[in-house]
C-alpha cells in the first residue's frame, strides 16, 4: 500500500512537470520563433535530468525514492529537489496568471451564446512584435524562481541560527535562575543530512554550554539504517548537567512501518537519552526542581504509535505525573497542533517542531506566519502565547526540501529567568 501511494505521488508530480514543460515550451517558441524549438529541447533535456526523482518514484515507489537517496550524491539530490521546487513554483505562477483570463474568456463566450445578435465580433488585430517582447520579458520569471531556489538551497546549508527565549520562573526558586535548555528538532538523518552536517549541529549545540539538551522528534528520517548515525549524534551531545531529553516524532515511527517500534525506542534509550513517551520527570537542581515531560506523536491513520492516544489523552497522562507545586512545567511535543489543547492545560512551555517553520517564509503579523504551512497549521513557526501558556516551534535542522527561504535552520536556547 505504501509503495502504491509513492508511485501515485510520482505519477502526479510527473504529470505536473510535463504540463509545466509544455507551458514553458509554448512560451519559448513564441518568444524565439527561429530558435524556440531548439531552446525547448534543451529545456526539456535539463528538466528530464534534474527532475528524475519523480521518475524514480513513478516506477519504483518507496523503493525508487530510497534508491535515489542511496545512489545519487548529496549535491545531486540537493540540485534535483531544488529544481523540483522551482518547477512547482513556476507552475503555480502560470496557473495563477492563467486563471483570471480563462474565466474572462469563458464569460465572453457565454455572453456571445446568450446574445440575441448573431453578428460575429470583429477579430482583434494582434501585435506580434509586442506579444513576443512581453513573452521574452515573462521568461525572467522562471529564471528568477530558479535563482531564488538556488539561493534557498545555499541558505539551507548555513550554520544554524540561535534563537534565545526566556521562561519566567518564581523568584524564590533561586537555583533555577540562569538555567538553560538547548533545543534541536527535525534533523532527518539521511535526508540531505550526512555525517558532516550532523556534526555541525552537534558542535553548535555543545558550543552553547546549555545545562540540558532536548530533541523534539524526527531525528531519523525513513529507515532503520539511520539509527547508527542517530545514536552517534545523541552520544555526542554534552550538556553541562549531562541529561538529554527527547520525544517521538512521526519519522521515528516511519522506519518501523513494516515491523516493530521497540528496536528504535531501545536504540535511542541505550544512548542514555531520556526518551519520554507520555511520561514526565522531576529534574532536581540544587534544592529546587522543574518538570520535564514528553508526549507521544498523536495517533493518526498510517502511524501506529506506542499508546494510540490523542494529544488530549497524552497530555492528561503526562501532566498527571507533574505536581502542581509552582515549579516550571515543560512539555516536549513533536507536533505543535498539540498546543490547541495544551494551551488550556497546566503547562508553562511546550517545545515543538514538525513543520520546519514552513521553510519558505514571507513575513509574520502577530500569530500569522505567512508560509505554505499556514493554511493547515496556525502554530508552525516561532513563539506563541495563550493566557500564560507558551509554545515555541523550532524551525528544525533538516527539511522536506533542501531549500529554505527566509527560514534558516535553527537551535533554540531557553533560559530560566526570575519573575519581576
CORDAJO-V974932 format. One record per helix or strand of 3 or more residues. SS is the DSSP state (H for helix, E for strand). FROM is the first residue (numbers start at 1). LEN is the number of residues. If there is no record, write none. Layout:
ss=SS from=FROM len=LEN
ss=SS from=FROM len=LEN
//
This chain:
ss=H from=2 len=30
ss=H from=36 len=15
ss=H from=52 len=20
ss=H from=74 len=41
ss=H from=128 len=29
ss=E from=161 len=9
ss=H from=174 len=3
ss=E from=180 len=5
ss=H from=195 len=13
ss=E from=212 len=4
ss=H from=224 len=13
ss=E from=243 len=4
ss=H from=250 len=5
ss=H from=262 len=8
ss=E from=279 len=7
ss=E from=288 len=7
ss=H from=311 len=10
ss=E from=329 len=7
ss=H from=336 len=7
ss=E from=349 len=5
ss=H from=356 len=3
ss=E from=360 len=6
ss=E from=368 len=4
ss=E from=382 len=5
ss=E from=389 len=5
ss=E from=410 len=9
//
